[in-house]
Amino acid sequence: MQNSKISKARKAYISIMKALMWLSVAVTCSLVAFLIIYVFVKGIPNISWGLLSEKPSYLSGKIGILPDILNTVYIVIATLLIVLPIGVGAAIYLTEYAQNKKLVNIIEYAAETLSGIPSIIYGLVGMLFFCQFLNMKTSLLAGALTLVIMNLPTIMRTTQESLKTVPQSYREGAFGLGAGKWRVIHTVVLPGCVDGIITGCILSVGRILGESAALLFTAGFAHALNGIIDGLSSSGCTLTVALYVYAKEQGEFGIAFAIAAILMILTLIINLSAMLVEKYFRKRRNV
């Protein structure tokens, strides 16, 4: 009799937990679907070829976001060119070369702390150090360097975790064949975890695209149309900053929702690309 009571209580507990789980799933999916649908309904009707291909003209009142799109591309390229070698190199050193485990733990703790700092603080530090102390003024390069500091923990930690997934037997086999340390790393270890590294890079691109608080202090608000060299050395407005300017400063909510829809589409593409890349390399590794 007692066992049957325990069994009924356990079944009731499992049923309640399952119901709560499905409720959580439904709430989460509903919120995501509502956000995406709401932004698309408000934003997509305001997207036009003229909006995407022209620069704004204050004399005629014409609005275009081509400079903002190019500034976003410039800052993504500049940030990745700097953060990838530093982040991947640091991860390789910490995982493959570092012997002092206490030092490794300290660096990993510092990286975790950096990843948890609010982006507005990065913007303040970037403005004081890059814009004023290094005399870069308000520029896309100052914004890119600020984003390098923000994304360095992400690149480093994802690369570290990817390196740890490579079996130690692969390294030992390569050493047994007489290969040196660096040769083992770039011919055995890195090819075995390239999916995780690329996924981390793609997700970092998503964070760069979505950042605004740090760039408000460092990159500026200019809607000027420049080449990549001139653009990096001058003030520039990215898509997220442009969204803030049009919504908060100018009250152009239709344009703001159009930019939000573009950013949402780019985010969905980035997340889908990360999944496809990871699946491709996992399948290739298992062949």
C-alpha angles and dihedrals in degrees: 000000000000092000091052090052091050090047092051092047091049092049090049090049092050091048092051092048091049091049091050090048093052090045090054091049092049094049093048095047091045092053092049093046092047092050094048095044093045094051093045094048091049097039112034096064088058095053113100137160090251091055092052099041105040137068121233119268115200093191094059096029091238116153123210133161101200092112090050092051092049092046089052091051091048094051093046092051094045093047095048093046089057104034099045099062092042096045097042092042092051091048092050091050094048094046104036109023112024113101099177103084092187090059090048091052091049092051092046090049090050090050092051089050092050092052090055098051114108113255093234088067090053088052093051093048091044091052093049097042108031101027100037110017095040090034094231090138118208103325144140090251091058089049091048092051090050090051089049089062091046095050098038094088091050094051093042097048096043090049091049093052090047092051091051091057091065107096115248089228089070090059093045092050092051091047089049089057090056100258119152126239098262093042090054091050099049098036102036113014103040096045088051094056103029091115093063092046093051091046090053090050092051092049089049089055088055091053091048091051092050098046118109111142095067093043093052088069100037114026101039136211105278118136093200120145108230141155119256096265096046091038095057092051095048137058116278141176119228124205095264093048090046089053089055093047095049094044102038106027104029103025093229096145094164091059090042091055090046090056090045090054091050091050090047091052091048091049092051090049091049094050091046090049091052091053093046093048092049092047092047095052093042090053091045091051093050094051 
